[in-house]
Amino acid sequence: MQSDQHFDFVEQLATAAFEKGTLVKIHLFGNGAKCADLPALSVLARFAQITICSDSFKKLCQGRTASLPRSVRLVQPQQISEVVQWCDRSVVF
């Protein structure tokens, strides 16, 4: 997710996919890294594999005080190909 808008839609889509038995993986980069501060991220982290681009996180979330949920991983931009390989379908925001 490259945008910090419409996270509520991503949350609904991810929840519906999970309820149908689909493995849910979410990658936040660019402005999407700002979503790390949303309470909904902690909820999604209970059932979704979430990664955040470490460069975007460092640049856009410098002043954050809350820690990330333990299951959320920061990944280097070079690792994006690994993130893409995880997926058989993708939705881009």
Helices and strands as residue ranges (DSSP letters): H 7-19, E 24-28, G 30-37, H 39-44, E 48-53, H 54-60, E 73-75, G 77-79, H 80-86
